[in-house]
Amino acid sequence: MGGKGDVRHGPMHVPSHVLGKQFVRLARLDTAASSGGQLAENAPPPSLDLGGRTSMTLELAVADDLGDFAAKQITIDDTTKVVHIAGDGPAVIVMTEMPGISPHVARFARWVRDAGFTIYMPSLFGRDGAVPSAEEGAEVFRRACVSAEFRAFQANVSSPVTTWLRGLARLAHAESGGPGVGAIGMCFSGNFALTMMLEPAMLAPVLSQPSLPLSDPAGLEIAPDELAAVRARLEREDLSVLAYRFEGDQVCRAERFAAYAAALGDRFVGRTLPDTSANMDTPPFFARHVPFPHSVTTVNLIDRRGEATAEARDEIIAFFKRRLLSMAANPAGGAPGQ
C-alpha cells in the first residue's frame, strides 16, 4: 500500500512529493551542486547567455480568445473533448504543449491553417488561450502527470489518450478530405503523433521536443508492439517522421532522438537546433520551470527570416504540404524526410 499523500497511476507508483518537485528535476538546475546534491526548489534558474535573443510580442503575452476558431465538442469512444477547428483543406491535428493551448500554440496553428489546412486543436489540459502564471502552469502539469489519460513516467507504453486522438484523425479525415491527416505533438504530447500512425488516415507525423517519459531520457512513450507496427507501416508506405529538439534541451535529450533513430531507422528524420537559435524571452511558466531552449515551434521560436526556428516551422509546413497536398497527385510519395 502507498503511504499518505502518494499517487497511484496505472501500474506505476509515484510519491506526491516527487510530482511536486518534478519541474525542478526537469530543469536540472545548476544549483544542485551548491546545495549538497539537493535541488533548491526556490533557487533562480541558471543563467543562459544566448546573445539577448528575443521574440516576445504583446499579443503573445496576453490571453487569446481563439475567436477565429470554432470550439466544437467531439465525442469519441464515450469521451468528449473540446476541439478548436479552423481553416480549409486537409486536416492537421495540433496537440498542445504544457501548460495548455497558449497564444504561442495558437499562433503556430494559424500558420499551418493559413498554408491551406484545416486545423483540429484538441484541448488536452490547461485553460484554452490562457497565459498562466508559473504556479498555475505547474499545477496543470501535476494534474496531467497523474491523469489516467497520460503515462508521464513510463517507457514502453502508450498514453491512453492516443486512442482518442486516433479517432479524431479518422473523423478529421472524413470531414476534411484529402489523402490523409497530419499531426504535430509538442512537449508532453510530443510523441502522440507517432502512436497515431496506427491510424491509416495519418500520413504526416511531427514530434516537437517529445518529452515523455519524464523518468528516462532514452525512453520512448509507445508500446513495443505498436512501435514495430508503426515502423512496418513507414517502410511499407514510404512514410517518414519529422522530429525537432534544441541541442541543450534538458527534457528532450539526445538520448531520446538516438532511441527513435534506432527504432525507426532512416524513417526518423531528427533535427537538432543550436541553443543560440532560441528566443529566451518567454512567458512566466517557461521562465520559471523551463529555463532552457525547449519549445521549437512556440515560445522559443524567433519569427524572422533566416532564423533556425523559423526555418524549422517552414520545413514542418512544407512537410504537411508534400504529404497532404501533393500526395494526391503523386501517390508514391517521396524519399524519407521529403
C-alpha positions, 0 to 999 in steps of 0.5 A: 500500500502507498503511504499518505499523500502518494499517487497511484497511476496505472501500474506505476507508483509515484510519491506526491512529493516527487510530482511536486518537485518534478519541474525542478528535476526537469530543469536540472538546475545548476544549483544542485551542486551548491546545495549538497546534491539537493535541488533548491526548489526556490533557487533562480534558474541558471543563467543562459547567455544566448546573445539577448535573443528575443521574440516576445510580442504583446499579443503573445503575452496576453490571453487569446480568445481563439475567436477565429476558431470554432470550439466544437465538442467531439465525442469519441469512444464515450469521451468528449473533448473540446476541439478548436477547428479552423481553416480549409483543406486537409486536416492537421491535428495540433496537440498542445504543449504544457501548460495548455493551448497558449497564444504561442500554440495558437499562433503556430496553428494559424500558420499551418491553417493559413498554408491551406489546412484545416486545423483540429486543436484538441484541448488536452489540459490547461485553460484554452488561450490562457497565459498562466502564471508559473504556479498555475502552469505547474499545477496543470502539469501535476494534474496531467502527470497523474491523469489516467489519460497520460503515462508521464513516467513510463517507457514502453507504453502508450498514453491512453489518450492516443486512442482518442486522438486516433479517432479524431484523425479518422473523423478529421479525415472524413470531414476534411478530405484529402489523402490523409491527416497530419499531426504535430505533438509538442512537449508532453504530447510530443510523441502522440503523433507517432502512436497515431500512425496506427491510424491509416488516415495519418500520413504526416507525423511531427514530434516537437521536443517529445518529452515523455517519459519524464523518468528516462531520457532514452525512453520512448512513450509507445508500446513495443508492439505498436512501435514495430507496427508503426515502423512496418507501416513507414517502410511499407508506405514510404512514410517518414517522421519529422522530429525537432529538439534544441541541442541543450534541451534538458527534457528532450535529450539526445538520448531520446532522438538516438532511441527513435533513430534506432527504432525507426531507422532512416524513417526518423528524420531528427533535427537538432537546433543550436541553443543560440537559435532560441528566443529566451524571452518567454512567458512566466511558466517557461521562465520559471520551470523551463529555463532552457531552449525547449519549445521549437515551434512556440515560445522559443521560436524567433519569427524572422527570416533566416532564423533556425526556428523559423526555418524549422516551422517552414520545413514542418509546413512544407512537410504537411504540404508534400504529404497532404497536398501533393500526395494526391497527385503523386501517390508514391510519395517521396524519399524519407524526410521529403 
